[in-house]
Amino acid sequence: MFRITKSIWRTLVGATALMCCLTSCKKDAGNDDGGDPNAPVVISSYAPEKPMWGQEVIINGSGFSSNLSEVEVYFPGNNAYINPGYLEMMRVITAEVIEASPTRLKVKMPYITSLSSFGNIMIPSSLHNGYGKIAVKIGDKPLYTFPVQESEYIYFRAAPFINGAGIEPYGYGGVYVKPGRKVRFSGKGFGLTTTEGTLTINGRQAVIDSVWYNVVVSGEGCWNMIATFPAEAGSKVSGNVDHTYTYTRFGASVTRTVPGIALPDLVVTGNTLLGNYTTGMSVTDFTITGMSLYANQIRISNGASVVATVPITGASVSATSVSSFIPLSILLPLGAATYSVVLYDSDLNQGFGTLGSITISP
């Protein structure tokens, strides 16, 4: 009796172990793809509501898979129809799947910088107007699109992007821009309003004058932006310099550097320079008028050397009128002579032409 019971016990133990093994194996096999292969795909929510290009998006639901190779997630692009009422083409961009489980997906919103970023998938007519929605495909299961209303298409925000040749003077050719001129940018993600983003040029805040855009059915499309190059962004160096443009919006930014002209042309249109000086004559300030009077010195020369250097008051990139006081008494010991008066910038070590001459009489 004891032997029979023991034998039965062993048989039961073995059978139990086998069943546990089979159950475990079956459970493990079910976990190979992370969920029930018969469960339908359902999206219950996603966040953020308006994802930006390059941003991670969390999709919650059921019927997903832990097997990354089985998971396909699409975001909507521009749309085209093929045989309406039977099949329609959903023009999409494919997201990068970062993490996956039966109830949760983490994907990365792709960058849409050109039409080549789009692909196509076919959706049945029962999902008419399915474009503009997130679509999920899990293995051999039917494609699923998030059932939002037509007026509630997922709206994605374009990350700032400047086209390769997307910076040019407004109304001018080439890429050379002087301070105070209008600059036009072409690209994406420049915002819906002029205050939505910020623009700096060479680290200086620039005024955004206008933005305009095309909104594709499911989000932000192509932009242009016009801004004013700040006068303070000019650098006092000879020749061309690099201009660095940085646009920032919603925490994302784009920076592009292009060659530009260092400073606007300095133009003198008139001055009140005293032409003759006689001993005892009263000497007053003299004024220069023109455009971009950023030279900061008046230099008086006898032809062989600089006799005197006098500072200019008010010199700047945007100045239109500056003044200087010339103490001609310093020239008197030299006797009768004629001196040239030159406009000069000590930062550039560059002269900007002779303003005139002063003749000294005893």
Secondary structure, DSSP 8 states (H G I E B T S, - for coil): -HHHHHHHHHHHHHHHHHHHHHHHHHHHHHHTTTS-TTS--EEEEEESSS-BTT-EEEEEEES--S-GGGEEEEEE-S-B-STTTTEEEEEEEE-EEEEE-SSEEEEE-----SGGG-EEEEEEGGGTT-TTS-EEEETTS--EE----GGG---BB---EEEEEEEEETTSSSS---TTSEEEEEEE---SSTTSSEEEETTEE-EEEEEEEEEETTEEEEEEEEEE--GGG----SSEEEEEEEEEETTEEEEEEEEEESS---EEEEE----EEETT----EEEEEEE-----EEEEE-SSSEEEEEE-BS--TT-SEEEEE--GGGGGGG-SEEEEEEEEETTTTEEEEEEEEEEEE-
